[in-house]
Amino acid sequence: MIGKNIGDVVSGDIAGMAGYTLKLTGGTDKDGFAMRGDLPGSARRKILVAGGVGYIPKAEGVKRRKSMRGHEISSDISQINTVIVDMAKNLLRNIR
């Protein structure tokens, strides 16, 4: 998975889910810092945010400087979030 970006679609075989297609939606690094889809690269940076991934302001207009990871998966990423995009047709028949 190293080198993939948030938003990429991958085969489920990587996660032991044959027949599925997965979309990468985010993750965290080894220290718990969130990945952000609009931040290029894989390095951890301190950015000024007013909301979105990794920060929910307590009042309108409040901004804060937070450490976040870029959208590229590297060896420092310990947890990856995915969403199932598609299943094989034979798997759908077994569910119904």
Secondary structure as UniProt FT lines:
FT   TURN            2..3
FT   TURN            6..7
FT   STRAND          9..11
FT   HELIX           12..15
FT   TURN            18..19
FT   STRAND          20..29
FT   TURN            30..31
FT   STRAND          34..35
FT   TURN            37..38
FT   STRAND          44..49
FT   TURN            53..54
FT   TURN            60..61
FT   STRAND          64..69
FT   TURN            75..76
FT   STRAND          77..87
FT   HELIX           89..95
//
